[in-house]
Amino acid sequence: MFVSVAQSGSATILHADLDSFYASVEQRDDPTLRGRPVIVGGGVVLAASYEAKAYGVRTAMGGRQALALCPNAVVVPPRMSAYSQASAAVFDVFHDTTPLVEPLSVDEAFLDVTGLRRAAGEPVQIAARLRAQVRDEVGLPITVGVARTKFLAKVASQEAKPDGLLLVPPGRELQFLHPLPVRRLWGVGAKTEDKLRAYGILTVAQVAELGESTLASMVGGAMGRQLYCLSRNIDRRRVVTGSRRRSVGAQRALGRRGNTMSAAELDAVVVNLVDRITRRMRSAGRTGRTVTLRLRFDDFGRATRSHTMPRATAATEPILAAARGLVGGAAPLTRQRGLTLVGFAVSNIDRDGAQQLELPFDGGADLLAVDSAVDRIRERFGNSSLTRGVLVGRDPGVEVPLLPD
């Protein structure tokens, strides 16, 4: 693991973020889609081009609602292999720019260009070349924010979208930050925004006028501390490379269909998600103890539930049992509020390769050995070559592209 140490007083941290990634890949590969509103995904919106976003279409929105807002949109099925290839090509450009790259997702990363001034020019010049290289070599638009802190670099890229470049000059950070709405502060979602609005707080400047204890009384201790620091651009985190993923997860957007799913249909979704997660864990040689359920409801609210097992494992059956228990426990909540997304993550990762949780199965055969045998068959003949009976004939959903572990 490497941690960057930026020069004091220099704006050398870049936040590079591809614009409407999936939709941009579709527009790149099909010239007839360029300049037109594009929606990736049918039942649920996986991505929307900026032309579609102008009509109010958003990610995770139901397909019917999206088409009601934008009747002229072109709906295309997702092509995850194309997105994975595009992501890999863009990250090649990142690593050509600097060795200090911290991936955040398949379409965004932090880069530290400290020490490159003599060889490559000023940070804003480096950012401009990066954008041109991504455009020329990968054919995609990308926005870059440049600042002294990771937080402000990300805010700058948000403000510069789409297909822009924005430098926040050292010494003028608060002039840039304070007029912005409170939603620009990391961690401020709809609920926290509503709490602050109830006190008449709408801008970052108004947050910065308050003390930490006052903010804590409004939004809680941890969030109050975070808002106190960020509203003053206090962010000492550095770009970190080489760190392994702290959790392995998968999720599936259900749209309005989630409200009418039977228990068996929902269980099939759970089985599919857990199967994906445990396959990835075994492939990466990871084990974990804590299973977390993530839910999103009709009112766009969210909830999480978690269960920690006695030992770390990558075997499917114990993790599936924990996942089913969490879903069962949350059933009253999902019936009351309507379910539009379900996801799981396995965390509490054992980085030292702890023993797998082994349980008797089929005359004493170890569950992990059975899972590993299934993995080998799928590697040789394809993922669809061997399928759980509960998933036969069901839509497996979309397996989104992932960064290498």
N, C-alpha and C positions, 0 to 999 in steps of 0.2 A: 504494500500500500504506500502511495506517495501523497503527500499533502503539500499543496502549493503555498508559497509565502510571498504574497504580493508586495511590491515596493510601496512604502508609505507615501501617500499623496498621489499615486498614479492610478488612473482608471484602466486597469489591465484585465478585468474579468469580463468575458463575453458570455451572453446567454443567446444561443442560436436555436431557433424554433421554426420548423417547417410550417408553412401556411396551409391549413385545411388538408392535412397530409394525404389521406386516402383519396379525397376528391381531386386533389391536385395531380396525383398519379393517374387517375382516370382521364383527366383532361389532357395530360401529357401524352398518354398512349392513344387517345382517340381525338383527333383534331376537331371533329364535329361537335365535341362537347365544350370547347373553349369559348368562354364568354357567356355560357348558358348556365342556368341553375341546375346543379347536379346533386342528387341525393344518393349516397352509398348505403345499400341495405333497404329491404322492402318493409317488413313488419315493424322494424325499429330502425331509426336513423343512426347509422354508425358514424357517418360524417356528412358534412354539407359544404358545398363550395360557398365562396363569399357571395356569389350571385343569389344562392338560395338563402343564405343567412340574412340577406337584406330584407327578405320577406318574413323573417322571424323563425325560420327553421333552425332547430338546435339539435345537437347530438343527444341521443337517448329518447328523443321524441317519438311517439307512435307514428307509423307511416301514414295513416289516414289523416291525422292532424296536420302532418307536414304537407301533404298534398292539398289539404283544404286551404292552407296558408299560401301555398305556391303551386297552383294547378299546372303550370307550365314546366315544372321540374322534370328532369330526366332521371329516372330511377335506375341505378345499375347495381348488379350483384357484386358483393365484395370479392376481391382477388388477393387473398392474404399472401400468397407466394410473391406476387408482384410488389406488395408493400414491404415485405421482408428484404427483397433484393434492393429496393430503392433505399431503405434504411441503411443497409450495409454499405452501399455506395456513398451515402452522405457521411457516414462515420469514417470512411476512408479519407474523405476530405478533411474532416475534423482532425484526424490524427496526422495528416500531412501538414496541418497548420501548426500544431503544438502537441507535445507528448502529454500535456496536462489536460485531459478530457474527462469530465465526470458525466456519464450518461444519466439522464433523468427518465427517459422513455425512448421508444423507437424513433421519435421525431424531435427530440430536443436534448440539449446538453449544455453544461457550463464548460468554458475553456479559459485557461489562464495563459496569457501571452507575456507574462513578466519576463524580462530579460531578452526579448526578441527584437527590441527596438533597433539595435544596431544592424541586425541581419535582415529584418523584415519591415522596418518602419514603425510608425506610430500605431497604437492599437486600433484606431478607427480605420487606418489604411489596411491593416490586416483583416479587419472585419469586412471591409469592402471587397477585398480579394476573395475571401471565403465565400461571400454571397455570389460573386461572379463565377467562381469555380463550381459551386453547386448548381448554378443555373446552366453553365456550359457543359459540365460532365454528366450531371444527373437529370437535368431538364426540369428542375423544380424551383419554385420561389421559396426563399427563406428570409426570415426577419432576424436581425441581430441587435441586441442591446449591449451597450458598453458602459461600465461604471466601476467604482471602486469596491462595491460589495455585491455579493451574489444576489441579495434581495433586490437591490436597485437595478442591477443588470436585467433581471427578469421583468421588473416593472417597465423598464425602458423598452424591452422587446414587445411587451403587451401594447404599449402606447404607439409603437412604430408600425404595428400591423395594419394592413398586409404588405408583405414584400418591401420592408423598409429597413432603415439603419438609423439608430439614435444613440448618440453619445451624451451621457450626463456628465458635464464638466466637473472636475474636483472643485470643491468650494461653493458650488451652486446646487448641490444635491437637494437641500431643503426647499429651495425656490422651485425646483421641479416637482418635488414630492408633495408638498403641503396642499396645493390646490386640488389634488386628485380625490376622488370619492373613497370612502373607507373600504370599499370592496377591493381596492388595490393592495391592501395589507394582507399578507399571507395569513391564512387561517380564518379570515372573515367571510363567512358564508351568509346565507339568507337569514338564519336565526340570529347570528351575532349582529348583523347589520340592523335587523329590526330592534334589537335591544338598544343599540347605540342611537338609532333614530328616535326611539322613545324619549331619549334624553336630549334630543335636538342636535345630535352629533352626526354630521353628514360628510365632513371632509377630514383628511389626514391632519390638517392643521388644527382642527378642533380636538382631535385625539391628543396631539402633541402638547396641548395646553393643560392637560390633566396629569395629575400625579399617578404613580403606579398603584397606590392604595385605592385611589378613587376609581381607577379602571378596574381593579380587582373586585371592587364592590358591585360593579356593573355587569361584568362578564366572567367573573371567576379569577382565581389567583394566577393560574398558568397563562391563560389568555391575556389577562391584564398585563402581566410582565412582558409577554410577547409584543403586544400592541405598544406598550411604553417604549420598548427598544426600537421597533421597526419604524414608528412614527418619527423617530429621531435619527433614522438610518444607522442604528447600532447593529451591526451584523459582522461578527468576527469569524464566521465560518469560511473555510478555504476550499478551493477546488480539490477534491479527493479522487484519486484514481486507484484502481486495483482492488476496491472493496467488493466483496461478494454480496449477493442479494440477501437481505435479512428475512425475507419471507418469499414464499412461492404461492401464487394465487391464480384464480380464474373467476370470471363472472359472466353472466348472461343477462342481457336486457330482454324483458318479456313483453314490454309495452302493455297495452290494455288487456291483452290476452291473459296476463297473469291473474287477472281478477276472476277468470272463469275456469282456470285450470283445476282438474281433479287432483286428489292426493297422489294418485299413481303417476299423472303427468308431471307434477312437481318433483316427485321422487326420481323420475327418469332424468330430469335436469340436474338434480343433486348428484346422481350417480355419474353422469357424464362429466360434470365439473371436477369431482373428486378424482375420477379416472385420469383426467388431463393433468391435474396437479401432481398426483403421485408418479405418473410416468416421467414428468419433468424432474421431479426430485430424484428418482432413481438414476436417470440419465446423468444428472449433475453430481451424483454421489452425496446427496444431502439427506438428512433426517430432521424431523421436527416434532415438537411435543404439543404445541398449542394450535387448536383449530378455531378460526374466527369466521363467523357468519356475518355477511353484510347484506342488508336489505334496503331497498328504496321503495317508497310508497307513492300512491296516487297524488298526494299533496306535495311531492318532491322532498318530503322528510326522509331521514335515514335512521337506521338503528343497527347496532352491532351486538353480537353475543359471542362468547368464547368459552372454550373448554380445554383444559390442560390435561393431557394424558400422563400416566406415571413414568413412561419412558419414551425416548425419541424413536421414531419409525418412519419408513417410507413405504410400508405395506399399505395396500389399498383398503383392506377390510377394517382395521381398527380406526383409520381416519374416516372412512365412510360411516362407521357406526357413530362416531362423535358428531359428524356433520348431520346425520339424520336426527340425532337427539336434539341438536340445536334448532333444527327446522321445526321439529315437533313442539319444542318449548315456546317457539315464537308464533305458533299457529294462531292463537287468539288475536295477536297484534296484526298479523297479515290479513285475517278475515275482516278486522275492523277498519283497516286503513287502505286495503288494496295493495297488491304487490306488483311492482313494475320491473324490479331487478333483483337478482339473487347472486351472491358471490361468496367465495370462500378463500381463505388464505391460511397456510400453515407456516407458523413462525416458531420462535423459541428454537431456532436452528442450532443443532449441535455441530459446531465447527471442527470438533476434534474427531469426528467419525465414530460416535458412540454406537454401541450395539443396537441392531434393529430389534424392535419388539416382535418376538416370534411367538406365534400361536399355533396350536395343533390344527391341522386341516387335512382331510382326505387320508386317513390312516397315518397321521403323524407327519405328513409332508409340511414343510414350513411355508407359510403364506408368502413370504418374500420370495422364496424360490419359485413358487408358482407365478407370481407377478413378473419376475425376471424372465421366466420362460415365455410368457405372453409378450413381453417387450421385444424379445429376440425375434419372435414370429412377425410382429408388426414391423420391425426394422427391415426384415427381409422381404416381406410381401405387401407392406403398406398398412396404414393404420386401420383401414376398413376390413382387413383380412380376418380379424378376430374381434367380435363385438359381443358385449354382454347381452343376454337374452332380453333384459328389460328395455334395451335401446333399439332392438330390431324394429325397423319400420318407422322409427321416430326421427325427427329433425335433430341432428346433433348440435345445431347452432354453429356459430362462427368461432374458429380458434384464431385469436388475434396474434399478430406477429410479436415476438418477444426479443429483448436484448439477450445476448449470450450471458450465461451465468458467470 
